[in-house]
Amino acid sequence: MATVVRERNDPRQYDDLADEWWDPSGAFCALHWLAAARGALVPPAARPGAVLVDVGCGGGLTAPHVAGKGYHHVGLDIGAQAARIARDHGVVAVQADAHRLPLATGAADVVVAGEILEHVDDLDTVVAEIGRVLRPGGVLVIDTLADTRVCKLLMVTIAERARVAPPGIHDPALFVDPRRLVRLCARSGIALEVHGLRPALGQGIAWLAGRRVDVAMRPTRFTNIVYQGVGVKAGG
Ligand SMILES: C[S@@+](CC[C@H](N)C(=O)[O-])C[C@H]1O[C@@H](n2cnc3c(N)ncnc32)[C@H](O)[C@@H]1O
């Protein structure tokens, strides 16, 4: 069967790789590790009927890490296959573009945006949309890739050559400066605090040696590769 060649960062690559979403040893293995770190930052729901909006939900990998916290988990993803697979994992998932979220203003008690911001064409618009749908007092949890040389070297050049990341999945020009992200969130009244993430050293070595599939992500003060942001929207 002929392999379809896509442009760098073409989101249809995720549909091409749809069978990989839930394979912990597959192309998206690191997303499993990041989903666990993301879920750990989501607080229990503060009220009955609370809604967690998962922007760029992919195959729904965040679902097991927020299950039992009391949210209706709503997922939005530009990929039809991603939304379908997320639905199979308990997410109320809809195909939608993060630049135009099909949700009412203030609909979300929590927004999570995991590893999507480094894929979008217009970061300002997407962050403004996230800020719009988050209710006052709501919590935002983000993780993304930093706009630095070392991140581009590790996550694109080396990761793609080592087949740790699918070739062409990232456009390094879209990686996100954490200071810019903090400024954009502030425009929506969200005081975002950022910290870096790194793999747990021993587990990372064991993974490289093929001796384990899961690796815990640990916080670090260095935000120059993968980083998380957490913030509360003012006015709650
Ligand atoms: C790296 S994956 C992350 C998926 C999921 N958040 C996770 O961590 O497992 C990026 C996801 O963002 C989606 N995506 C990219 N651009 C998008 C856009 N403009 N609107 C909505 N989803 C988008 C892709 O289809 C893909 O599922």
The ligand as a Tripos MOL2 file, in Angstrom:
@<TRIPOS>MOLECULE
LIG
   27    29     1     0     0
SMALL
NO_CHARGES

@<TRIPOS>ATOM
      1 C1          0.0170   15.7210   20.1790 C.3       1 LIG1
      2 S1         -1.6880   15.3650   19.9760 S.3       1 LIG1
      3 C2         -2.2370   15.5280   21.6490 C.3       1 LIG1
      4 C3         -3.5110   14.7970   21.9090 C.3       1 LIG1
      5 C4         -3.9530   14.7290   23.3820 C.3       1 LIG1
      6 N1         -4.1600   16.0290   23.9430 N.3       1 LIG1
      7 C5         -2.9440   13.9530   24.1870 C.2       1 LIG1
      8 O1         -2.1390   14.5780   24.8650 O.co2     1 LIG1
      9 O2         -2.9450   12.7300   24.0710 O.co2     1 LIG1
     10 C6         -2.3090   16.8620   19.2380 C.3       1 LIG1
     11 C7         -3.7750   16.7830   18.8960 C.3       1 LIG1
     12 O3         -4.2070   18.0960   18.5250 O.3       1 LIG1
     13 C8         -5.1100   17.9790   17.4590 C.3       1 LIG1
     14 N2         -5.1560   19.2460   16.7460 N.ar      1 LIG1
     15 C9         -4.1920   19.8210   15.9920 C.ar      1 LIG1
     16 N3         -4.6150   21.0090   15.5290 N.ar      1 LIG1
     17 C10        -5.8700   21.1900   15.9990 C.ar      1 LIG1
     18 C11        -6.8340   22.2320   15.8820 C.ar      1 LIG1
     19 N4         -6.5990   23.3240   15.1620 N.pl3     1 LIG1
     20 N5         -8.0040   22.0810   16.4980 N.ar      1 LIG1
     21 C12        -8.2890   20.9690   17.2370 C.ar      1 LIG1
     22 N6         -7.4200   19.9450   17.3770 N.ar      1 LIG1
     23 C13        -6.2290   20.0670   16.7880 C.ar      1 LIG1
     24 C14        -4.5720   16.8220   16.6420 C.3       1 LIG1
     25 O4         -5.5570   16.2690   15.8070 O.3       1 LIG1
     26 C15        -4.0980   15.8720   17.7250 C.3       1 LIG1
     27 O5         -5.0940   14.9610   18.1030 O.3       1 LIG1
@<TRIPOS>BOND
     1     1     2 1
     2     2     3 1
     3     2    10 1
     4     3     4 1
     5     4     5 1
     6     5     6 1
     7     5     7 1
     8     7     8 2
     9     7     9 1
    10    10    11 1
    11    11    12 1
    12    11    26 1
    13    12    13 1
    14    13    14 1
    15    13    24 1
    16    14    15 ar
    17    14    23 ar
    18    15    16 ar
    19    16    17 ar
    20    17    18 ar
    21    17    23 ar
    22    18    19 1
    23    18    20 ar
    24    20    21 ar
    25    21    22 ar
    26    22    23 ar
    27    24    25 1
    28    24    26 1
    29    26    27 1
@<TRIPOS>SUBSTRUCTURE
     1 LIG1         1 GROUP 0 **** ****
